[in-house]
Structure formats: structure tokens, C-alpha cells
């Protein structure tokens, strides 16, 4: 499949805009793909297809601000995740309820991700800063080591206790607490570098 990233962003302004969302889409897609299907396809596959569909349908977007654009992209991602899951699970029938469940799950993950950024959204300029910060946060999370991303996902996105995270990561609760603190510090540093 042809990558959307143009060598010259000025040649395709839609593709250039879409590349801003790629880390955010990849992060929430990664969190949504369960271990059973994660071996059949990757978040990158789903995100690339999502970006292609968004690129083709860019002119039909009816919103007027950034938050609506991200909801629109998240819905395309949910549709693509459901499509990939159907394909690899061996079912060809479209299940609207499943797509709605995936969209709700993606919305929840996206909201918890954004809770990591404390932001006042009262004015349009503050909303724009907040939206850019959430995209920076997604890019920064992608740069972290896998165990850092995992502990942040389990603690901050899935809202699990240190003890449950320890069970999932096969570590002690004390080790998880230290890992989580180091992961948050590394995330803060990475966000500042963005």
C-alpha cells in the first residue's frame, strides 16, 4: 500500500495535515488491538488505511474545529479496526454494534490520554493549544520504550491499580510504581523535546 507521506508536503496539503494525526491514531489503535488479533495485523496497518480513507473523504468533513476533526478521524479508525478484525477473525458480516463499541472504547482511551494534559479549554486559542498538546503527547508516547508505554497505558488509560498492572506486566507492585514514575518523567522530558 502506498504511504500517504508525500516527499514534498506542499504538493499535497491534505496529506501534510493528516501526518500530524498519525502518532495519535497509532497510539489509540495500539491500545485497542487485542493480543489475539495483534499478531495478525498491526496498528500501523490500520492507521495507514484510516489515513487513506480520511484523505479520500477530506472534503466531505462537515465540522468546523479541531475537536470535531479528531472525532471524525477516530470514527474512521473504529471502522477500520472493525474491518480488520472481521477480516482476520473470519467473519465478513458488518456488525454496527461492534463498530460502535470500538468507537466508544477509542473515545474512552482518547479521553484518558488527554487527561495526562491539564488544560483549560475555555477559549478557542486555549482549545487550539490543548489540541496541539494532545498530538505532541501522542508523538512523545510513541518515542518511549515499550515498557514505559505499557505502564502508562495500564495506569493512566485503563486506570488499573499498581497491583493489577504488576500482575499484567509480571512484576512486583513496587517495581511497577518505580517504572511508572520513571515513565512519566521520561514522557514529560519527551514532550518538552517535541
Secondary structure, DSSP 8 states (H G I E B T S, - for coil): ---S--SSGGG-HHHHHHHHHHHHHHHHHHHHS-HHHHTTS-HHHHHHHHHHHHHHHGGG----SHHHHHHHHHHHHHHHHHHHHHHHHT--S--HHHHHHHHHHHHHHHHHHHHTS----SSHHHHHHHHHHHHHHHHHHHHS-HHHHHHHIIIIIS---HHHHHHHHTS-HHHHHHHHHHHHHHHHHHHHH-
